[in-house]
């Protein structure tokens, strides 16, 4: 257990249940050293997780927590809505099916139905991955506006993971145009050697792309021909999830 993280959570619990408090009151309530409470609160304040009433030197929960809560709620909604479609795709193909959401400048894997085959790709629920070299990531990146794409590249770069990773901005632009034209993305062993995937975007009720789904498997099975056969099925299931989220083309 990381002591500082534990203490930060306990401080948030106190402010949630008791309302705004001063450093002294929080320290007394939790029996934590005052210096430690002050240091943790300063960090949480800088991150926007807490707010300070400067006139009274008291602290309360900040809007950042509300934003995180809303995002968690949205992710839970997508997951709940998507499960029947994910299960159907898994039963249809018996390959590993993942659901991801856009998490700041990466994709976050939140649901998985794993293939029953001995040679398969495995669940990575809770893991984040880059946008530029995964099928789920490119399926989202292709539908961000130019400013958002530029922000992702400036912040995260285009790091190389395999020999096939796209690390050139012009090549990436061509890839994103291709995805918009055909409606799906392919990961041709760009993030992990020996793994190929087909992914398609999920839209919410406003039409904004908020997530994606993919089918992945070992490259021995996931040939270029096989991916072309799978891609329309992935697109259909992604469209099905989008409709359940309220999207109307």
N, C-alpha and C positions, 0 to 999 in steps of 0.2 A: 504493500500500500504506500502511495506517495503522500506523505503527511500534509504538505501544503495544499494538495488538491482536495484531500479529505476536509481540511479546515475551511477551504473556500466553499465547499458544498454545504458544510454546517452553517457557515455565515449566511449563505443564501437561504437556508431553511429558516433561520431565525428571522431574517427580514421578511420572508414570505408569511410566516405565521404571526409575527408580532408587529409588523409595520416598521416604519423608519426608526433607526436607532443610531446612537453615537458610538464611537470606537470603544469608549469606556463601558458602555452598557452591553455591547456585544461581547467584549472581553470578559466581563463579569458573568454574563449569562452562560457562556460556553466554557469558562475557566481556561481560556487561552491567554497566553502572554499578550499584553497590550501592543507591544512592538510588532509581534507577528500578525495580529489582526490589522494593524495599520498598514503593514506592508502588503498584505493580501488585498485589502480594500483599495489601496492605491492602484494595484494592477487591474482589479475588476473595474475600477472607475475609468481607467485609461482605455479599457476595451469596450466601454459603453454598457457593461453589464450592470453597473450600479450608477445611481445619480446622487449628487450631493446638494443639500441645502446649505449653501455657504454661510448664510446668516446665523444658522443654528448648529452648524457642524454635525449634521445628521445625514444618514445615508438611507437610500431606498432602492428597490429594484428598478433597473433601467429598461428602456425600450428595446434594447438588444435582446433581452430575454423574451420579450413578446414576439419579436421577429423570429427568434429561434423556435419558439413554441408553435408559431403559425406554420413554419416550414416543416416541423415534425408532424404537425397535424395533416398538412398537405401530403407529405410522404406516406403517412398511414392511409390516407384516403386513396392515393394512387395504388398502393399495395393491395388494399382490400378490393378495389375495383378490378385490378389486373389479374388476380389469382386464377379465376376461371379460364381466362385466355391463355395464361402461362401453362396451366395444367393441360389444357387442350392441345397446345403446341407440343408439349413434352410427350404426351401420349401418342400424338401423331407421328413424331419423329424419333423418339427415344434418344434424343441428344440433350445436352445440358442447356437449359433456358434460363436466362438472367433478366431481371428488371433493374434498371438504374434510374437515378434522378440526378439532375444537375445540382451540384453542391459547390457553390461559389465558382471556382474555375476548374473543377474536376467532376468526374462522375462517381457516384456512390452506389455501390451494389446493395440493394435492399431486399431482394427476393431471388430464390433459385429453386429450380426443379432439376435435379441431377440425373444424368443418364444412368441407366442400369447396366450399361455395357462395361466390361472390365477395363477396356482402354477408353478413357473419357476425360473430359475436363471437369474440374471439381468446383464446388461452391466457393465463392469469395465474398459472401455476404459481410458487409461492414467494411470492406476494403474500398479505397479510392483509387482511381486510375486516371491517366491523362486523357485529354480530349482528342489529341491530334493523331493517336496511333492505335485506337481501339474502335471497333465497329460501333459500340454503344456511344462512345465519345464523339466520333465523327458524325454520327446520325443526329446529334444535338448541335455540334459546332456549325454544321452546314446551314442551320436555320437561325443562328444568331446574326444580329446586324453587324456591319463592318467594324463599328466601334468596339463592340463586345469581343469580336474575334481578335482585333488588334490588342485589346486589353489582356486577353488570355495569353497571347503570344509574348507580349512584353513582360508579363508577370511570370509565366511558367516556362517560356522558351519552347524549343522543339527538340528536346533531348532524344538521343538515339538509344533504342533498346535492343534492336536487332539490325541485321543488314538491310531489312526491308522498311525500316522506319522512315517516314517522310520527315526530313529535317530542313527542307528548302521551302521558303515561303511561297514562291510561285508554284511549285509542285503541289503544295497543300491547297492553294487557291483553285488549281485545276481539279483536284480531288473533290473539293467541296462543291464545285459547279456540277461535277458528274453526279454526285449524290443528290443534289437538288433536281437534276434531270430525271434520274431513275427512281428516286424515292427510298433508296436503301444504301447502306454503307457496308463495305467489306474490310475486314482486318485480315490481310494476307500475311500472317506471321510477322506483323509489324510491332507487336508489343511483347510477344512471347514466341520463341522458336517452337515449331511443331504444332501450333494452334491457329486455326482459322475460324472466323466468325462472320455471320451476317446480322446486321442490326438495322432497326427502323425506329423513327421518332414517334413519341407520344405527345399529343397536344391537349391542353386544357380547354375549358369552355370559351376562353378568349381567342383560341387559336395559337397561343404561345407554346412552343416546344419546351416541355418541362422534364422529359425523361425519354427513355428508350428501352427497347427489349432486344435481346439477341439470342441466336442459337450458335453454340460453339462446339467444336470437337477437334480431335486430332487430325492433322493435315492428311494422314493416310486415307481417312474417310471423307474429309471435307475437301474434295477436289474442286477445281474451278467449276466444273459441270454440276457437281452436287450443290454448290453454293447458289448457282443460278436457279436450280430447282427449289431450293429452300427459301430464297429471298422473297418471292411473292407470298409465301405462307407467313413469313415474319411480318411483312407489310400489312397483310390482312388482319393479323392479330393485334398489331399496333393500332390500326385504324379502329378496330373493335373496342379497344381500351379507351381510345380518344373519344369515341362516341359515348361511352359510358361516363366519361368525365364531362360530357356536355358539349363536346365539339361538334359543330355542324359545318361541314365543308361548304 
